[in-house]
């Protein structure tokens, strides 16, 4: 249980990233100051400059820049909300 006996909510997120380079089936991108890689074998047509949605080391899909921006804003908003709760 979290503070005040409230149940703790745990949520898994897929993070967006703009592909900087590709080697074999791995796409490399930065997120929050760290470099990540994602297996792109399940996401066809990914190329350098593409935006992808990554979870657990795998690119789930290729997304538009608009979708990436919306995801980044969603993540930032929820991180800020979580920070204010503690």
C-alpha positions as CSV (number, residue, x, y, z in Angstrom):
1,X,0.0,0.0,0.0
2,X,1.1,3.5,-0.7
3,X,1.0,6.4,1.8
4,X,-2.4,7.0,3.5
5,X,-3.4,3.4,2.8
6,X,-4.2,4.3,-0.8
7,X,-3.5,1.5,-3.2
8,X,-0.5,2.2,-5.3
9,X,-1.1,2.4,-9.0
10,X,1.5,0.9,-11.3
11,X,1.3,1.5,-15.0
12,X,3.5,0.4,-17.8
13,X,4.2,3.0,-20.5
14,X,5.5,2.8,-24.0
15,X,7.8,5.7,-24.7
16,X,8.2,7.5,-28.0
17,X,11.5,8.1,-29.6
18,X,12.9,9.5,-32.9
19,X,15.3,7.0,-34.5
20,X,18.9,8.3,-34.7
21,X,20.5,5.2,-36.2
22,X,19.7,1.6,-37.1
23,X,21.9,-1.4,-36.9
24,X,20.6,-4.8,-37.9
25,X,17.1,-5.0,-36.3
26,X,17.9,-2.4,-33.6
27,X,16.8,1.2,-33.7
28,X,18.6,3.7,-31.4
29,X,17.0,6.8,-29.9
30,X,17.3,9.2,-27.0
31,X,14.7,9.6,-24.3
32,X,15.0,11.8,-21.2
33,X,18.8,12.1,-21.7
34,X,19.5,8.4,-22.1
35,X,20.1,6.3,-25.2
36,X,17.7,3.4,-25.8
37,X,17.5,0.7,-28.4
38,X,14.5,-1.2,-29.6
39,X,14.0,-4.3,-31.7
40,X,12.2,-3.1,-34.8
41,X,11.4,-6.5,-36.4
42,X,7.7,-6.1,-35.4
43,X,7.5,-2.5,-36.7
44,X,7.8,-2.4,-40.5
45,X,9.1,0.6,-42.5
46,X,11.1,2.1,-39.6
47,X,14.0,4.2,-40.8
48,X,16.3,6.9,-39.4
49,X,14.1,9.9,-38.6
50,X,11.0,7.8,-37.9
51,X,9.2,8.1,-34.6
52,X,8.5,4.8,-32.8
53,X,6.7,3.7,-29.7
54,X,8.8,1.4,-27.6
55,X,8.0,-0.9,-24.7
56,X,10.2,-3.5,-23.1
57,X,12.9,-3.2,-25.7
58,X,10.6,-3.6,-28.7
59,X,9.2,-1.1,-31.1
60,X,5.5,-1.6,-31.0
61,X,4.7,0.7,-34.0
62,X,5.9,3.5,-36.1
63,X,4.0,6.7,-35.1
64,X,3.7,10.3,-36.4
65,X,5.6,13.2,-34.9
66,X,2.2,14.5,-33.7
67,X,1.5,11.2,-31.9
68,X,5.0,11.3,-30.4
69,X,4.4,14.8,-29.1
70,X,1.1,13.9,-27.6
71,X,2.6,10.9,-25.8
72,X,5.5,12.9,-24.5
73,X,3.1,15.6,-23.1
74,X,1.0,12.8,-21.5
75,X,4.0,11.3,-19.8
76,X,5.3,14.6,-18.6
77,X,1.9,15.6,-17.2
78,X,1.5,12.3,-15.3
79,X,5.1,12.5,-14.0
80,X,4.4,16.0,-12.6
81,X,1.2,14.8,-11.0
82,X,3.0,11.9,-9.4
83,X,5.7,14.2,-8.1
84,X,3.1,16.5,-6.4
85,X,1.5,13.5,-4.7
86,X,4.6,12.7,-2.8
